[in-house]
Amino acid sequence: MEAPGEPARVAGSDSRVRIHPPQILGSTNVDGVDALLRRARPRLSRCQQPGVRRTARVQVLPQPNGEIARSQPAAWTDPRDPDPDTAQCVANVLRGLGPIAGGGAGIIRITVDL
């Protein structure tokens, strides 16, 4: 399986999904974040729009026990991004895949090209 920063083919899709290396602020377990992103990759195809490329920027806020307290479009999203619904979709996928193994509180910033 590819590393989280590597492009990957998405099952059922003819386009590529790229999950950029996440920025982790706080004590969240890095291996747990990597595992979360590996689980997320095949599910992100539901956030794609045929023939349209999007970049989604999300932030995930885990609790110390690894449960995901919030997952939402990032506050630092580029205002030129034309589709906030794509970022919300990615945030929903990530929230549904918690908890993060190994726990640790913090903020995880994730950028996904769809």
C-alpha positions as CSV (number, residue, x, y, z in Angstrom):
1,M,0.0,0.0,0.0
2,E,1.2,3.5,-0.8
3,A,2.4,5.9,1.9
4,P,-0.2,8.6,2.8
5,G,1.6,11.2,0.6
6,E,1.7,9.0,-2.5
7,P,-0.9,9.1,-5.3
8,A,-3.2,6.1,-5.3
9,R,-5.7,4.6,-7.7
10,V,-9.2,4.6,-6.2
11,A,-11.4,1.6,-6.7
12,G,-14.3,2.4,-9.0
13,S,-12.7,5.6,-10.2
14,D,-10.7,6.5,-13.3
15,S,-9.0,9.5,-11.6
16,R,-6.4,9.6,-8.9
17,V,-6.7,10.5,-5.2
18,R,-3.6,12.0,-3.5
19,I,-3.5,12.4,0.2
20,H,-0.7,14.9,1.1
21,P,1.4,14.2,4.2
22,P,-0.6,15.5,7.1
23,Q,0.5,18.2,9.4
24,I,0.0,17.0,13.0
25,L,-0.1,19.6,15.8
26,G,-0.1,18.1,19.3
27,S,0.5,14.6,20.6
28,T,-1.6,12.6,18.1
29,N,0.0,9.2,17.3
30,V,1.6,9.5,13.8
31,D,1.2,5.8,13.0
32,G,-2.5,6.0,14.0
33,V,-3.0,9.0,11.6
34,D,-1.2,7.0,8.8
35,A,-3.5,4.1,9.4
36,L,-6.6,6.3,9.4
37,L,-5.6,7.8,6.0
38,R,-4.9,4.3,4.5
39,R,-8.4,3.3,5.6
40,A,-9.9,6.5,4.1
41,R,-8.3,6.3,0.7
42,P,-10.7,3.9,-1.0
43,R,-13.7,5.6,0.6
44,L,-12.8,9.0,-0.7
45,S,-14.0,8.1,-4.2
46,R,-17.5,9.0,-3.0
47,C,-16.3,12.6,-2.7
48,Q,-15.2,12.8,-6.3
49,Q,-17.2,14.4,-9.1
50,P,-16.7,12.9,-12.6
51,G,-14.4,14.9,-14.7
52,V,-13.8,17.6,-12.0
53,R,-10.5,17.9,-10.0
54,R,-10.8,19.3,-6.5
55,T,-8.6,20.0,-3.6
56,A,-10.1,19.4,-0.2
57,R,-8.5,20.8,3.0
58,V,-9.8,19.4,6.3
59,Q,-8.9,19.5,9.9
60,V,-9.5,16.6,12.3
61,L,-9.5,17.2,16.1
62,P,-8.9,14.0,18.0
63,Q,-9.5,13.6,21.8
64,P,-6.7,12.1,23.9
65,N,-8.3,8.6,23.6
66,G,-8.2,8.8,19.8
67,E,-11.9,9.5,19.3
68,I,-12.5,12.1,16.6
69,A,-14.2,15.0,18.3
70,R,-14.5,17.0,15.1
71,S,-13.7,16.7,11.4
72,Q,-14.5,19.7,9.3
73,P,-13.4,21.8,6.3
74,A,-10.3,23.6,7.4
75,A,-10.4,27.2,8.5
76,W,-7.3,27.7,6.3
77,T,-9.1,26.6,3.1
78,D,-8.2,28.7,0.1
79,P,-11.1,31.1,-0.5
80,R,-10.6,30.4,-4.2
81,D,-11.7,26.7,-3.7
82,P,-14.9,26.6,-5.6
83,D,-16.6,23.7,-3.8
84,P,-16.8,23.5,0.1
85,D,-19.0,20.4,-0.2
86,T,-16.0,18.4,-1.3
87,A,-14.1,19.3,1.8
88,Q,-17.2,18.5,3.9
89,C,-17.5,15.1,2.2
90,V,-13.8,14.3,3.0
91,A,-14.3,15.4,6.6
92,N,-17.3,13.1,7.0
93,V,-15.4,10.1,5.6
94,L,-12.5,10.7,8.1
95,R,-14.9,11.2,11.0
96,G,-16.6,7.9,10.2
97,L,-13.3,6.0,10.3
98,G,-12.2,7.0,13.8
99,P,-10.9,6.5,16.4
100,I,-7.2,7.1,15.8
101,A,-5.1,4.2,17.1
102,G,-2.6,5.3,19.8
103,G,-4.7,8.4,20.7
104,G,-3.3,11.8,21.5
105,A,-5.0,15.1,21.3
106,G,-4.3,17.8,18.7
107,I,-5.2,19.1,15.3
108,I,-4.5,17.2,12.1
109,R,-4.5,19.2,8.9
110,I,-5.0,17.1,5.8
111,T,-5.1,18.1,2.1
112,V,-6.6,15.7,-0.4
113,D,-6.5,16.1,-4.2
114,L,-9.6,14.4,-5.8
